[in-house]
Amino acid sequence: MAHSLSAKKRIRQSIKRRARNRARKDQIKEAVKGFTTAVTAGKVDDAQAALNKVVQRLDRVATKGTIHKNNAARKRSRLTKRLNALRAGGKGTQAAKA
């Protein structure tokens, strides 16, 4: 247990920061789930709308520092590849899932 005032404050700060980061990551996961269900169902328009939402969340979370900007860019790229594969007529959707 921390004894100094600064150490106690650090603990309080880290608890708040951890809760905030977890909430942000959960938002990303929920958005990605929506995108995945739309892609699985083959709904291109819904998938495009979901992708826009995911990209917006990823960029915002990366800006706040919860995830690294390259991590957000990598996820954005992979999800966009899946959408493009769906648009191409379903070719490569198995490869995009892997």
PAKEDO-76336 format. One record per residue: residue in one letter; x, y, z of N, C-alpha, C, O, CB in turn; residue number from 0. Coordinates in pm, 1 decimal. Each point is the difference from the previous one (the first is absolute). Glycine has a CB too. Layout:
+------+----------+----------+----------+----------+----------+----------+----------+----------+----------+----------+----------+----------+----------+----------+----------+-----+
| type |     n_px |     n_py |     n_pz |    ca_px |    ca_py |    ca_pz |     c_px |     c_py |     c_pz |     o_px |     o_py |     o_pz |    cb_px |    cb_py |    cb_pz | seq |
+------+----------+----------+----------+----------+----------+----------+----------+----------+----------+----------+----------+----------+----------+----------+----------+-----+
|    A |        X |        Y |        Z |        X |        Y |        Z |        X |        Y |        Z |        X |        Y |        Z |        X |        Y |        Z | NUM |
...
+------+----------+----------+----------+----------+----------+----------+----------+----------+----------+----------+----------+----------+----------+----------+----------+-----+
END
This chain:
+------+----------+----------+----------+----------+----------+----------+----------+----------+----------+----------+----------+----------+----------+----------+----------+-----+
| type |     n_px |     n_py |     n_pz |    ca_px |    ca_py |    ca_pz |     c_px |     c_py |     c_pz |     o_px |     o_py |     o_pz |    cb_px |    cb_py |    cb_pz | seq |
+------+----------+----------+----------+----------+----------+----------+----------+----------+----------+----------+----------+----------+----------+----------+----------+-----+
|    M |     83.8 |   -118.4 |      0.0 |    -83.8 |    118.4 |      0.0 |     87.7 |    123.9 |      0.0 |    103.0 |      5.1 |     67.3 |   -285.8 |   -128.8 |     53.7 |   0 |
|    A |    140.7 |    222.9 |   -197.1 |     77.3 |    123.3 |    -10.5 |    -10.5 |     81.2 |    129.5 |   -104.2 |      2.1 |     65.5 |     66.3 |      0.6 |   -315.1 |   1 |
|    H |    147.8 |     63.9 |    284.6 |      1.4 |     79.9 |    122.2 |      5.1 |    148.7 |    -28.9 |    -65.6 |     78.9 |     68.1 |    177.8 |   -266.5 |     47.0 |   2 |
|    S |    -35.9 |    226.3 |   -214.2 |     13.4 |    143.1 |    -26.2 |   -123.9 |     52.4 |    -72.7 |    -72.0 |    -75.3 |    -65.6 |    323.1 |     51.2 |     55.3 |   3 |
|    L |   -273.8 |    152.4 |     23.3 |   -116.6 |     62.3 |    -63.3 |      7.6 |    -11.0 |   -151.9 |   -100.9 |    -24.5 |    -66.2 |     82.3 |    182.9 |    259.5 |   4 |
|    S |    137.6 |   -140.3 |   -247.6 |     13.6 |     -5.0 |   -146.1 |    -25.9 |   -141.0 |    -52.7 |    -57.8 |    -16.9 |   -107.4 |    224.1 |    205.0 |    117.4 |   5 |
|    A |   -123.7 |   -289.1 |     65.6 |    -24.4 |   -137.7 |    -42.2 |   -148.6 |    -33.2 |      6.5 |    -51.6 |    -71.7 |    -85.7 |    280.0 |      7.1 |    166.2 |   6 |
|    K |   -297.3 |    116.6 |     21.2 |   -144.4 |    -21.4 |     11.3 |    -73.6 |     67.1 |   -114.8 |    -95.4 |    -54.7 |    -55.4 |    116.9 |     40.6 |    304.2 |   7 |
|    K |     24.5 |    133.6 |   -283.4 |    -62.2 |     70.8 |   -111.9 |     23.2 |    -75.4 |   -130.3 |    -90.0 |     -9.1 |    -83.6 |    121.9 |    227.8 |    203.1 |   8 |
|    R |     87.2 |   -272.3 |   -136.8 |     31.4 |    -78.1 |   -119.9 |    -93.1 |   -120.9 |    -11.3 |    -44.9 |    -33.5 |   -109.6 |    285.5 |    108.3 |    123.4 |   9 |
|    I |   -269.0 |   -138.9 |     96.7 |    -90.4 |   -115.3 |     -1.5 |   -139.1 |     44.3 |    -44.0 |    -63.3 |    -65.8 |    -82.6 |    196.3 |    -46.0 |    266.4 |  10 |
|    R |   -180.9 |    224.1 |   -128.3 |   -132.1 |     51.5 |    -39.0 |     -3.4 |     32.2 |   -148.6 |    -97.5 |    -31.0 |    -68.5 |     64.9 |    124.1 |    299.0 |  11 |
|    Q |    138.0 |    -31.4 |   -279.9 |      5.5 |     37.2 |   -141.0 |      1.2 |   -124.1 |    -89.3 |    -68.6 |     -4.4 |   -102.1 |    191.4 |    214.9 |    163.7 |  12 |
|    S |    -45.0 |   -310.6 |    -22.6 |     11.5 |   -118.3 |    -84.9 |   -131.5 |    -77.4 |     -3.2 |    -32.8 |    -60.6 |   -101.9 |    277.9 |     47.5 |    154.3 |  13 |
|    I |   -320.0 |     14.0 |     56.2 |   -130.6 |    -67.3 |      2.2 |    -95.5 |     68.3 |    -97.4 |    -69.4 |    -66.1 |    -77.1 |    104.9 |     -1.9 |    317.9 |  14 |
|    K |    -38.0 |    199.8 |   -236.4 |    -87.2 |     75.1 |    -91.9 |     42.7 |    -21.1 |   -144.7 |    -83.4 |    -21.0 |    -88.0 |     42.6 |    192.6 |    266.7 |  15 |
|    R |    170.4 |   -165.9 |   -202.1 |     51.6 |    -14.4 |   -136.1 |    -29.1 |   -140.0 |    -54.6 |    -35.5 |    -15.8 |   -116.8 |    216.1 |    183.8 |    168.0 |  16 |
|    R |   -165.5 |   -268.7 |     34.2 |    -25.8 |   -137.5 |    -42.5 |   -146.9 |    -17.7 |    -37.7 |    -31.3 |    -64.1 |   -100.3 |    217.1 |    -17.3 |    249.2 |  17 |
|    A |   -275.7 |    138.3 |    -68.6 |   -143.3 |    -10.8 |    -30.0 |    -32.8 |     70.9 |   -131.0 |    -79.0 |    -49.7 |    -80.2 |     27.5 |     38.0 |    326.1 |  18 |
|    R |    111.8 |    126.0 |   -266.6 |    -24.5 |     77.8 |   -123.0 |     51.0 |    -76.2 |   -121.8 |    -68.2 |     -7.2 |   -102.3 |     85.5 |    222.7 |    232.3 |  19 |
|    N |    103.1 |   -272.4 |   -119.1 |     57.3 |    -74.2 |   -112.3 |    -81.1 |   -125.8 |    -30.9 |    -20.9 |    -34.0 |   -116.4 |    247.4 |    122.4 |    177.3 |  20 |
|    R |   -271.6 |   -156.8 |     43.5 |    -81.2 |   -120.5 |    -21.8 |   -130.4 |     34.8 |    -70.0 |    -44.0 |    -72.7 |    -89.0 |    145.2 |    -32.8 |    292.4 |  21 |
|    A |   -163.3 |    215.6 |   -164.1 |   -125.4 |     41.6 |    -63.2 |     22.8 |     31.7 |   -147.3 |    -81.0 |    -36.2 |    -85.3 |     -1.4 |    127.2 |    304.9 |  22 |
|    R |    192.7 |    -23.6 |   -248.8 |     30.1 |     34.1 |   -139.5 |     25.2 |   -125.3 |    -82.9 |    -46.5 |     -9.4 |   -113.6 |    143.1 |    227.7 |    189.1 |  23 |
|    K |    -23.7 |   -314.4 |    -20.0 |     26.7 |   -123.8 |    -73.3 |   -127.8 |    -79.8 |    -20.0 |    -17.5 |    -63.5 |   -104.0 |    249.2 |     58.5 |    197.8 |  24 |
|    D |   -320.9 |      7.2 |      3.9 |   -128.7 |    -68.0 |    -14.8 |    -82.0 |     62.3 |   -112.2 |    -68.4 |    -71.0 |    -73.8 |     71.9 |     13.4 |    317.5 |  25 |
|    Q |      2.9 |    189.7 |   -256.7 |    -71.4 |     67.2 |   -108.8 |     51.9 |    -47.8 |   -135.5 |    -77.8 |    -23.6 |    -92.4 |     40.7 |    224.8 |    239.9 |  26 |
|    I |    167.3 |   -215.1 |   -158.0 |     58.8 |    -48.2 |   -125.2 |    -48.4 |   -142.2 |    -28.3 |    -39.5 |    -31.3 |   -112.3 |    243.3 |    178.0 |    147.0 |  27 |
|    K |   -200.7 |   -232.5 |     67.1 |    -40.2 |   -138.9 |    -18.8 |   -146.1 |     -9.5 |    -43.3 |    -33.6 |    -80.3 |    -87.1 |    201.9 |     10.1 |    259.2 |  28 |
|    E |   -255.1 |    151.2 |   -112.3 |   -141.2 |     -1.4 |    -37.6 |    -17.6 |     45.3 |   -144.8 |    -78.6 |    -58.5 |    -74.5 |     14.3 |    103.1 |    313.6 |  29 |
|    A |    136.7 |     58.6 |   -278.3 |    -10.6 |     49.9 |   -137.0 |     50.0 |   -104.6 |    -99.8 |    -59.9 |    -18.9 |   -105.9 |     89.4 |    254.6 |    189.9 |  30 |
|    V |     79.9 |   -303.2 |    -50.0 |     54.3 |   -102.9 |    -89.0 |    -97.6 |   -117.1 |    -10.9 |    -14.3 |    -59.1 |   -107.0 |    249.8 |    127.0 |    168.9 |  31 |
|    K |   -302.9 |   -101.7 |     48.8 |   -100.0 |   -106.8 |     -4.5 |   -112.2 |     34.8 |    -96.6 |    -45.0 |    -84.8 |    -77.1 |    100.1 |     23.7 |    313.5 |  32 |
|    G |   -100.6 |    187.2 |   -231.9 |   -104.9 |     43.3 |    -92.2 |     44.7 |    -11.1 |   -143.9 |    -76.4 |    -42.6 |    -86.6 |     -9.7 |    196.2 |    260.3 |  33 |
|    F |    209.7 |   -115.5 |   -199.1 |     54.7 |    -11.1 |   -135.4 |      8.7 |   -146.2 |    -43.0 |    -36.9 |    -34.6 |   -112.2 |    167.1 |    246.8 |    147.5 |  34 |
|    T |    -81.7 |   -296.9 |     53.6 |     17.4 |   -141.3 |    -32.7 |   -133.4 |    -67.0 |    -31.1 |     -9.3 |    -79.2 |    -93.8 |    211.8 |     73.6 |    239.8 |  35 |
|    T |   -305.3 |     36.7 |    -68.2 |   -131.0 |    -59.4 |    -26.7 |    -54.9 |     46.7 |   -133.3 |    -63.1 |    -77.8 |    -71.5 |     19.9 |     65.3 |    316.5 |  36 |
|    A |     66.1 |    138.7 |   -279.7 |    -47.1 |     50.6 |   -129.0 |     74.1 |    -67.5 |   -115.2 |    -60.7 |    -33.0 |   -101.9 |      4.6 |    253.0 |    209.4 |  37 |
|    V |    185.6 |   -240.5 |    -91.8 |     78.5 |    -65.7 |   -105.4 |    -42.2 |   -145.8 |    -13.2 |    -14.0 |    -51.1 |   -111.1 |    207.9 |    206.5 |    154.4 |  38 |
|    T |   -213.9 |   -221.5 |     68.6 |    -39.6 |   -140.8 |     -1.7 |   -136.2 |    -17.2 |    -68.1 |    -22.8 |    -96.5 |    -72.9 |    154.3 |     57.4 |    284.6 |  39 |
|    A |   -221.4 |    135.1 |   -186.0 |   -132.7 |     -6.3 |    -60.8 |      3.1 |     40.4 |   -147.0 |    -96.6 |    -23.6 |    -72.6 |     -3.2 |     72.6 |    295.7 |  40 |
|    G |    208.5 |     11.1 |   -267.3 |     12.9 |     40.0 |   -140.1 |    -64.2 |    132.7 |    -31.8 |    -25.7 |     29.2 |   -116.8 |     31.0 |   -265.9 |     61.2 |  41 |
|    K |    -32.0 |    317.5 |    155.6 |    -63.4 |    130.7 |    -19.7 |    108.9 |    105.5 |    -19.5 |     63.7 |     43.0 |     96.2 |   -264.7 |   -111.7 |     44.7 |  42 |
|    V |    221.5 |    109.2 |   -264.0 |    110.1 |     90.5 |    -32.3 |    -25.5 |    139.3 |     57.1 |     90.7 |     61.4 |     56.1 |    -45.3 |   -192.8 |   -265.2 |  43 |
|    D |   -168.1 |    181.5 |    195.2 |    -29.1 |    135.5 |     47.7 |     12.4 |     10.3 |    151.6 |     55.9 |     96.4 |     52.4 |   -208.3 |    -64.4 |   -247.3 |  44 |
|    D |     99.4 |   -132.5 |    264.7 |     11.7 |     -0.6 |    145.9 |    145.9 |    -13.8 |     43.3 |     43.4 |     61.8 |     97.2 |   -273.2 |   -162.1 |    -80.6 |  45 |
|    A |    303.8 |     19.0 |    -89.7 |    141.5 |    -18.5 |     32.0 |     77.4 |    129.6 |    -20.4 |     89.4 |     32.1 |     78.3 |   -106.3 |   -273.5 |   -143.9 |  46 |
|    Q |    -17.3 |    316.3 |    -39.6 |     67.8 |    128.5 |    -24.7 |    -29.0 |     98.8 |    113.0 |     90.3 |     68.8 |     47.5 |   -106.0 |   -107.6 |   -296.5 |  47 |
|    A |   -109.9 |     45.5 |    291.5 |    -36.2 |     88.9 |    110.3 |     70.7 |    -42.0 |    128.9 |     49.0 |     84.4 |     75.0 |   -272.1 |    -41.8 |   -183.2 |  48 |
|    A |    227.8 |   -172.9 |    133.0 |     66.9 |    -50.3 |    120.2 |    150.0 |     26.9 |     -5.4 |     62.2 |     31.8 |    101.3 |   -238.0 |   -208.9 |    -79.1 |  49 |
|    L |    233.3 |    163.8 |   -143.0 |    143.6 |     26.5 |    -14.2 |     30.9 |    145.9 |     29.8 |     99.9 |     30.5 |     65.2 |    -82.6 |   -212.7 |   -236.6 |  50 |
|    N |   -102.5 |    272.3 |    124.2 |     21.1 |    142.6 |     28.7 |     -1.4 |     25.0 |    150.0 |     79.9 |     78.3 |     51.3 |   -186.1 |    -17.1 |   -270.3 |  51 |
|    K |     15.8 |   -127.4 |    288.6 |     -9.2 |     14.8 |    145.2 |    125.2 |    -55.3 |     67.8 |     53.8 |     61.6 |     92.0 |   -304.4 |    -77.5 |   -106.1 |  52 |
|    V |    296.3 |    -99.7 |    -31.7 |    119.7 |    -62.3 |     58.2 |    121.8 |     89.2 |    -21.3 |     79.4 |     20.9 |     91.7 |   -176.5 |   -249.9 |   -132.3 |  53 |
|    V |    111.3 |    281.2 |    -80.4 |    115.7 |     85.1 |    -31.8 |     -1.1 |    124.3 |     87.2 |    103.9 |     41.7 |     51.1 |   -102.7 |   -126.3 |   -287.8 |  54 |
|    Q |   -118.5 |    143.6 |    253.7 |    -11.3 |    119.3 |     84.1 |     43.0 |    -30.6 |    143.3 |     75.2 |     76.1 |     60.8 |   -262.6 |      8.4 |   -206.0 |  55 |
|    R |    139.0 |   -196.7 |    198.5 |     36.4 |    -37.4 |    137.2 |    148.8 |    -31.2 |     12.7 |     64.7 |     40.9 |     96.5 |   -295.4 |   -130.4 |    -63.9 |  56 |
|    L |    284.2 |     17.2 |   -130.1 |    142.3 |    -34.2 |      4.6 |     86.1 |    125.0 |      0.2 |     94.2 |     11.3 |     78.4 |   -142.6 |   -225.3 |   -196.9 |  57 |
|    D |     15.6 |    307.7 |     30.6 |     79.9 |    122.0 |     -8.6 |     -9.0 |     80.8 |    128.9 |     99.7 |     54.4 |     47.4 |   -136.1 |    -50.0 |   -294.8 |  58 |
|    R |    -82.4 |      2.8 |    302.8 |    -16.3 |     78.1 |    123.4 |     76.5 |    -63.5 |    114.7 |     66.1 |     69.7 |     76.9 |   -291.0 |      6.7 |   -154.8 |  59 |
|    V |    216.2 |   -209.6 |     90.1 |     68.2 |    -69.3 |    109.2 |    152.0 |      8.9 |    -17.3 |     73.8 |     12.4 |     97.7 |   -270.5 |   -169.1 |    -74.0 |  60 |
|    A |    242.2 |    150.2 |   -148.7 |    143.8 |     13.5 |    -25.0 |     47.8 |    140.8 |     33.3 |    110.4 |     17.7 |     51.4 |   -125.5 |   -192.2 |   -231.1 |  61 |
|    T |    -67.0 |    274.1 |    150.7 |     36.5 |    137.7 |     32.2 |     12.5 |     20.2 |    149.8 |     86.7 |     74.0 |     46.4 |   -201.7 |      2.5 |   -253.2 |  62 |
|    K |     27.4 |   -143.0 |    282.9 |      2.9 |     13.3 |    145.8 |    115.4 |    -76.8 |     62.5 |     34.2 |     22.4 |    116.1 |   -280.6 |      6.5 |   -119.2 |  63 |
|    G |    307.0 |   -120.2 |    -74.0 |    115.4 |    -72.3 |     52.2 |    -31.9 |   -134.4 |     60.8 |     87.9 |    -63.9 |     57.7 |     11.5 |    280.5 |    -17.9 |  64 |
|    T |   -223.4 |   -261.1 |    -51.4 |    -35.3 |   -130.1 |     56.5 |     64.5 |   -112.2 |    -79.8 |     52.3 |    -95.6 |     57.3 |   -269.2 |    189.9 |     25.9 |  65 |
|    I |    213.0 |    -82.9 |   -215.9 |     71.1 |    -93.8 |    -85.8 |     95.5 |     80.6 |    -87.5 |    -16.7 |    120.8 |    -16.9 |   -178.2 |   -286.8 |     17.4 |  66 |
|    H |    293.1 |     99.3 |    -54.9 |     98.4 |     67.3 |    -84.0 |    -61.2 |     30.6 |   -135.8 |    -87.8 |    -72.3 |    -47.1 |    276.2 |    -44.5 |    167.0 |  67 |
|    K |   -142.2 |    223.1 |   -182.0 |    -57.3 |     39.6 |   -129.4 |     24.5 |   -104.9 |   -107.7 |    -82.6 |    -16.5 |    -89.8 |    116.4 |    255.0 |    153.0 |  68 |
|    N |     78.0 |   -309.4 |    -55.5 |     25.7 |   -105.6 |    -98.3 |    -92.4 |   -119.7 |     21.4 |    -38.8 |    -67.2 |    -95.5 |    277.5 |    142.0 |     81.6 |  69 |
|    N |   -273.4 |   -100.6 |    139.5 |    -95.3 |   -106.2 |     30.5 |   -135.6 |     34.6 |    -62.1 |    -64.9 |    -85.8 |    -59.8 |    187.3 |     30.9 |    276.0 |  70 |
|    A |   -164.3 |    179.4 |   -202.0 |   -126.9 |     43.8 |    -58.6 |      5.5 |     -8.6 |   -151.9 |    -96.5 |    -42.7 |    -63.4 |     57.6 |    195.1 |    259.1 |  71 |
|    A |    149.8 |   -112.5 |   -253.7 |     14.8 |     -3.9 |   -145.7 |     -3.3 |   -144.3 |    -50.4 |    -59.2 |    -28.1 |   -104.2 |    193.9 |    241.0 |    111.7 |  72 |
|    R |    -72.3 |   -302.4 |     64.7 |      0.9 |   -140.9 |    -39.9 |   -140.4 |    -59.3 |      3.7 |    -40.4 |    -70.6 |    -92.5 |    274.0 |     49.3 |    179.7 |  73 |
|    K |   -308.4 |     49.9 |     20.1 |   -137.1 |    -49.5 |     10.5 |    -86.6 |     58.9 |   -110.9 |    -80.1 |    -70.9 |    -60.8 |    107.4 |     45.9 |    309.7 |  74 |
|    R |    -11.5 |    154.0 |   -274.9 |    -77.2 |     67.7 |   -104.6 |     27.9 |    -64.4 |   -135.4 |    -91.8 |    -22.9 |    -78.7 |     97.5 |    238.4 |    210.0 |  75 |
|    S |    120.0 |   -244.1 |   -157.7 |     38.9 |    -60.1 |   -127.0 |    -60.5 |   -138.6 |    -16.5 |    -52.0 |    -32.8 |   -106.6 |    264.2 |    163.7 |    112.4 |  76 |
|    R |   -205.9 |   -211.7 |     98.2 |    -51.7 |   -136.4 |     -8.9 |   -151.0 |     -2.7 |    -17.9 |    -52.4 |    -81.1 |    -76.3 |    241.5 |      5.3 |    218.0 |  77 |
|    L |   -259.0 |    164.5 |    -71.5 |   -145.1 |      4.4 |    -14.0 |    -39.9 |     50.5 |   -138.4 |    -97.3 |    -47.9 |    -58.3 |     75.7 |     86.4 |    305.3 |  78 |
|    T |     95.7 |     56.5 |   -298.6 |    -28.6 |     51.8 |   -134.1 |     22.9 |   -108.4 |   -104.3 |    -75.2 |    -10.2 |    -96.9 |    139.8 |    241.8 |    170.1 |  79 |
|    K |     38.8 |   -312.4 |    -53.7 |     24.9 |   -112.3 |    -90.9 |   -117.1 |    -96.2 |     -1.3 |    -38.3 |    -51.1 |   -105.3 |    283.0 |     73.3 |    146.2 |  80 |
|    R |   -301.4 |    -46.7 |     75.8 |   -115.8 |    -90.3 |      7.3 |   -119.6 |     58.0 |    -74.7 |    -71.2 |    -72.5 |    -69.5 |    152.8 |    -12.7 |    290.7 |  81 |
|    L |   -103.4 |    214.1 |   -207.1 |   -111.6 |     63.3 |    -70.5 |     22.7 |     -3.6 |   -150.5 |    -93.0 |    -26.6 |    -76.2 |     51.7 |    175.4 |    274.0 |  82 |
|    N |    162.3 |   -122.7 |   -240.5 |     31.0 |     -3.1 |   -143.1 |    -16.0 |   -140.6 |    -56.2 |    -44.6 |    -17.1 |   -113.5 |    203.0 |    208.6 |    144.5 |  83 |
|    A |   -122.3 |   -291.4 |     47.4 |    -17.7 |   -138.1 |    -44.6 |   -148.3 |    -32.8 |    -14.6 |    -39.8 |    -71.4 |    -92.1 |    254.9 |      6.5 |    205.3 |  84 |
|    L |   -296.4 |    117.5 |    -21.8 |   -144.4 |    -21.6 |     -9.6 |    -56.1 |     67.0 |   -124.6 |    -84.6 |    -57.1 |    -68.9 |     69.6 |     43.3 |    319.0 |  85 |
|    R |     61.4 |    133.6 |   -278.7 |    -45.3 |     72.8 |   -118.2 |     40.7 |    -71.2 |   -128.6 |    -70.7 |      7.5 |   -100.5 |     85.8 |    205.7 |    229.9 |  86 |
|    A |     97.9 |   -281.7 |   -126.4 |     50.9 |    -66.9 |   -119.6 |    -77.7 |   -127.8 |    -30.7 |     37.3 |    -75.4 |    -89.9 |    188.4 |    170.9 |    137.6 |  87 |
|    G |   -331.9 |   -119.3 |     25.5 |    -82.6 |   -115.1 |    -29.9 |     25.3 |   -118.6 |     89.7 |    -29.9 |   -113.8 |    -36.4 |     24.7 |    192.4 |   -192.9 |  88 |
|    G |     60.5 |    -52.7 |    347.0 |     20.1 |   -108.9 |     94.2 |    129.3 |    -75.0 |    -20.5 |     31.4 |    -92.0 |     75.6 |   -273.5 |     72.2 |    -63.9 |  89 |
|    K |    317.9 |     57.9 |   -113.4 |    127.7 |    -67.6 |    -22.5 |     97.4 |     41.1 |    109.4 |     18.0 |    118.8 |     27.0 |    -57.8 |   -126.3 |   -277.4 |  90 |
|    G |    101.4 |    -89.6 |    311.9 |    101.4 |     29.6 |    100.2 |    -56.0 |     27.7 |    138.2 |     75.2 |     41.0 |     88.5 |     61.0 |     47.6 |   -270.6 |  91 |
|    T |   -266.1 |   -109.5 |    204.2 |    -52.6 |     25.6 |    133.0 |     54.2 |    -98.2 |    102.4 |     14.5 |     35.0 |    117.2 |   -219.4 |     57.4 |   -221.5 |  92 |
|    Q |    235.2 |   -214.4 |     62.6 |     58.1 |    -96.0 |     92.7 |    140.9 |     44.2 |     37.5 |     41.2 |    -13.3 |    115.3 |   -180.5 |   -172.7 |   -214.3 |  93 |
|    A |    212.4 |    238.3 |      2.1 |    135.6 |     47.4 |     29.1 |     -4.1 |    124.0 |     87.4 |     87.2 |     20.0 |     84.5 |     -7.0 |   -114.4 |   -301.6 |  94 |
|    A |   -182.1 |    178.3 |    196.6 |    -10.7 |    122.1 |     80.4 |    -36.8 |    -30.6 |    143.7 |     37.5 |     74.8 |     90.3 |   -103.3 |     49.9 |   -294.1 |  95 |
|    K |     -7.2 |   -233.5 |    227.1 |    -38.1 |    -37.1 |    136.2 |    119.2 |    -51.0 |     79.0 |      7.4 |     19.1 |    121.4 |   -236.2 |    -73.8 |   -202.7 |  96 |
|    A |    322.2 |    -10.1 |     12.8 |    114.2 |    -59.9 |     68.1 |     98.9 |    101.3 |     48.5 |    101.5 |    -36.3 |     59.4 |   -131.9 |   -160.8 |   -197.5 |  97 |
+------+----------+----------+----------+----------+----------+----------+----------+----------+----------+----------+----------+----------+----------+----------+----------+-----+
END
